[in-house]
């Protein structure tokens, strides 16, 4: 999985995402017992979640404490930073509110939208959603034919019910997003329907050639694969360069990878991301790993230069 797919996976499951955010707020390290207390869950359940997050490469156990203490990896901190960006931009928050309203409809609670705003019982949010946000979520779910609701006075809604498609969306943890929205980390509005599998083809859709980067630079399939492979290699080496701000370099390389994986990636965006990474790497030019990463990124610039 690449970062975009990991974030998409976390967006489907409230508790793992909540755990990494809490772990980050604790300074990146905590015990499963303390995390269980913070989340109001049983330690065994938290241990199960942490094993899942270990598989994703987001956290790692501290073997010196028999695995009871866990900490965010460098990659985990980078992912949490992107999640927080998406909440700040509003897109991720909107999806969480939509899920809470859908759950309320599934529970057949006889409440109005004003009740949900006054007493939010959905996924934890700070601050709690206001009535306008609740109404936006209801309208989205109505338009998607996931729920039923009756509009009443003052623009409020009541008499929630769930459609079969809505129950399927809950049961299968589907993303509650707008299909046509563009894919971007900073907003994270609605990425689920526009994801490209990691390692998939990229290029000019409908032109018969899915191995071409469109724009001012055109690459053949071998060049595309080289850019992808060199970015992945560079990303793996970042943790071996303590002299740099690893988060900045990691994010720059990951953003370049995300651009490469798009159906119509923009070479100038790849160059911009690579340039950001090179700037942050300047202090590591004399180290073996740093020099290797710089060489890889400079080679990529040579491929995508106009």
C-alpha positions in Angstrom: 0.0 0.0 0.0 1.1 3.5 -0.7 0.3 6.4 1.7 -2.9 7.4 -0.1 -4.2 3.8 0.1 -3.2 3.6 3.8 -5.2 6.8 4.5 -8.1 5.5 2.6 -8.0 2.3 4.6 -7.8 4.2 7.9 -10.8 6.4 6.8 -12.9 3.2 6.7 -12.1 2.2 10.3 -12.7 4.8 13.0 -10.7 3.1 15.9 -7.3 2.6 14.2 -7.3 6.1 12.9 -8.3 7.4 16.3 -5.6 5.4 18.0 -2.8 6.8 15.8 -4.1 10.3 16.4 -4.2 9.8 20.2 -0.7 8.2 20.0 0.6 11.2 18.2 -0.9 13.6 20.8 0.9 11.6 23.5 4.2 12.4 21.9 4.2 9.3 19.6 4.7 6.7 22.4 2.3 5.1 24.9 1.3 1.8 26.4 -1.6 -0.3 25.2 -3.1 0.0 28.7 -3.0 3.8 28.7 -4.4 3.8 25.1 -7.2 1.5 26.2 -8.1 3.9 29.0 -8.0 6.9 26.7 -10.3 5.3 24.2 -12.5 3.5 26.7 -11.8 0.1 25.2 -10.5 -3.2 26.5 -6.6 -3.6 26.3 -7.0 -6.8 24.3 -8.9 -4.9 21.6 -6.3 -2.1 21.6 -3.6 -4.8 21.2 -5.4 -6.2 18.2 -5.6 -2.7 16.6 -1.9 -2.1 17.2 -1.0 -5.4 15.5 -3.0 -4.2 12.5 -1.2 -0.8 12.6 2.2 -2.6 12.9 1.3 -4.5 9.6 0.7 -1.1 8.0 4.0 0.2 9.2 2.5 3.0 11.3 3.5 1.8 14.8 6.1 -0.4 16.3 6.2 -2.3 19.6 8.9 -1.7 22.2 10.3 -5.2 22.7 12.1 -4.1 25.9 8.7 -3.8 27.6 7.3 -7.1 26.3 5.5 -5.3 23.6 3.2 -3.3 25.9 4.6 0.0 24.8 4.1 1.1 21.2 5.3 4.1 19.3 4.7 5.8 16.0 7.2 5.1 13.3 8.5 7.9 11.1 6.1 6.8 8.4 3.3 6.8 11.0 4.0 10.4 12.0 4.0 11.4 8.4 0.6 9.7 7.8 -0.9 11.3 11.0 0.3 14.7 9.8 -1.6 14.2 6.6 -4.7 13.1 8.4 -4.6 16.2 10.6 -4.2 18.3 7.4 -7.3 16.6 6.0 -9.3 17.4 9.2 -8.1 21.0 9.2 -9.2 21.3 5.6 -12.6 20.0 6.5 -13.0 17.1 4.1 -12.1 14.3 6.5 -14.3 15.9 9.2 -17.3 15.9 6.7 -16.9 12.2 6.1 -16.8 11.4 9.8 -20.0 13.4 10.4 -21.7 11.6 7.5 -20.8 8.3 9.0 -22.2 9.4 12.4 -25.5 10.4 10.8 -25.7 7.2 8.8 -25.2 5.2 12.0 -27.9 7.2 13.7 -30.3 6.3 10.9 -29.3 2.7 11.2 -30.1 2.7 14.9 -33.6 4.0 14.0 -33.3 6.7 16.6 -36.3 9.0 16.7 -34.3 12.1 16.6 -34.2 15.3 14.6 -31.1 16.9 13.1 -31.2 19.4 15.9 -31.0 16.6 18.4 -27.9 15.3 16.7 -26.3 18.7 16.8 -27.2 19.2 20.5 -26.1 15.7 21.6 -23.6 14.2 19.1 -23.2 10.5 19.6 -21.2 9.7 16.5 -17.5 9.3 16.1 -15.6 11.6 18.5 -15.0 15.1 17.0 -13.6 18.3 18.4 -15.5 20.5 18.3 -18.8 18.6 18.0 -20.6 19.2 14.7 -23.0 22.1 14.5 -26.5 21.9 12.9 -25.2 23.2 9.5 -22.7 20.4 9.3 -25.3 17.8 10.3 -27.7 19.1 7.6 -24.9 18.9 5.0 -24.3 15.3 5.9 -28.0 14.5 5.7 -28.3 16.1 2.3 -25.3 14.1 1.1 -26.8 10.9 2.3 -30.2 11.7 0.9 -28.7 12.5 -2.5 -26.7 9.2 -2.4 -30.0 7.4 -1.5 -28.4 5.9 1.6 -31.0 7.2 4.1 -34.6 8.6 4.2 -35.5 11.7 6.2 -38.3 14.2 6.4 -37.6 17.9 6.1 -39.4 20.0 8.8 -39.4 23.6 10.0 -36.3 25.8 9.9 -34.4 23.6 7.5 -34.2 20.7 10.0 -34.7 17.0 9.3 -36.4 14.2 11.3 -37.7 10.7 11.0 -34.4 9.1 9.8 -34.5 5.7 8.2 -31.7 3.8 6.4 -31.9 2.4 2.9 -30.5 -1.0 2.0 -27.6 0.7 0.2 -26.9 2.7 3.3 -26.8 -0.4 5.5 -24.4 -2.0 2.9 -22.2 1.1 3.1 -22.1 0.7 6.9 -21.5 -3.0 6.9 -18.8 -2.8 4.3 -17.2 0.4 5.7 -17.5 2.2 2.4 -16.1 5.7 2.0 -18.8 8.3 2.3 -17.4 10.7 -0.3 -18.2 12.5 -3.5 -17.1 10.5 -6.5 -16.3 13.3 -8.8 -14.0 15.2 -6.4 -10.4 15.5 -7.2 -7.8 13.6 -5.2 -5.6 15.7 -3.0 -3.9 15.1 0.3 -4.3 18.6 1.7 -8.1 18.6 1.4 -8.6 14.8 1.4 -12.1 15.6 0.3 -13.2 12.6 -1.5 -10.5 10.3 -2.7 -12.0 6.9 -2.6 -13.4 6.7 -6.1 -10.3 8.1 -7.8 -7.6 5.9 -6.3 -5.1 4.2 -8.6 -3.6 1.0 -7.2 0.1 1.3 -6.3 2.1 0.1 -9.2 -0.8 0.5 -11.6 -0.7 2.0 -15.0 -0.8 5.8 -15.5 -1.3 7.9 -18.5 -3.6 9.5 -21.0 -7.0 7.9 -20.5 -8.8 7.2 -23.7 -5.8 7.6 -26.0 -4.8 3.9 -26.0 -1.6 4.5 -24.2 -1.7 4.0 -20.4 2.1 4.1 -19.9 2.5 7.8 -20.7 2.8 10.8 -18.5 0.9 13.6 -20.2 2.0 17.2 -20.1 5.2 18.9 -21.3 7.2 15.7 -20.9 6.2 12.3 -22.2 7.7 9.1 -20.8 7.6 5.6 -22.1 6.8 2.6 -19.8 10.4 2.0 -18.8 11.0 5.6 -17.7 7.7 5.6 -15.8 8.8 2.4 -14.0 12.2 3.9 -13.2 10.7 7.0 -11.7 8.4 4.9 -9.5 11.2 2.5 -8.5 13.7 5.3 -7.7 11.2 7.1 -5.5 10.4 4.0 -3.6 14.1 3.3 -3.0 14.6 6.8 -1.9 11.7 6.6 0.5 13.1 3.4 2.1 16.5 5.1 2.7 15.1 8.2 4.5 15.1 6.6 7.9 18.8 6.0 7.6 19.6 9.7 7.4 19.3 11.2 10.9 20.9 14.5 9.9 17.7 15.7 8.1 14.1 16.6 8.8 12.8 13.1 7.9 9.2 14.2 7.9 9.7 16.9 5.2 11.8 14.6 3.0 9.3 11.7 3.5 6.3 13.8 2.6 8.1 15.3 -0.5 8.9 11.8 -1.8 5.4 10.5 -1.0 3.8 13.4 -2.7 5.9 12.7 -5.8 4.8 9.1 -5.7 1.2 10.1 -5.4 1.5 12.3 -8.4 3.2 9.5 -10.4 0.3 7.2 -9.6 -2.4 9.5 -10.9 -4.1 8.9 -14.3 -2.8 12.2 -15.6 0.3 13.1 -13.5 1.8 16.5 -14.0 5.6 16.4 -14.5 6.0 19.9 -13.0 4.3 18.6 -9.8 6.8 15.7 -9.7 9.6 18.2 -10.1 8.3 20.5 -7.4 8.1 17.6 -4.9 11.5 16.3 -5.8 13.0 19.8 -5.5 11.5 20.1 -2.0 13.1 16.9 -1.0 16.5 17.9 -2.4 16.4 21.2 -0.4 15.8 19.3 2.8 18.5 16.8 2.0 21.3 19.4 1.6 22.7 18.8 5.0 23.1 15.1 4.4 25.2 15.3 1.1 28.2 13.9 2.9 26.5 10.7 4.2 26.2 7.5 2.3 22.4 7.2 2.5 21.9 10.9 2.0 24.2 10.9 -1.1 22.3 7.9 -2.5 18.9 9.6 -2.1 20.2 12.9 -3.6 21.5 10.9 -6.6 18.2 9.1 -7.1 16.2 12.4 -6.9 18.6 14.2 -9.2 18.2 11.3 -11.7 14.4 11.7 -11.5 14.8 15.4 -12.3 16.8 14.5 -15.3 13.9 12.3 -16.6 11.1 14.7 -16.0 12.8 18.0 -17.0 10.9 19.9 -19.7 
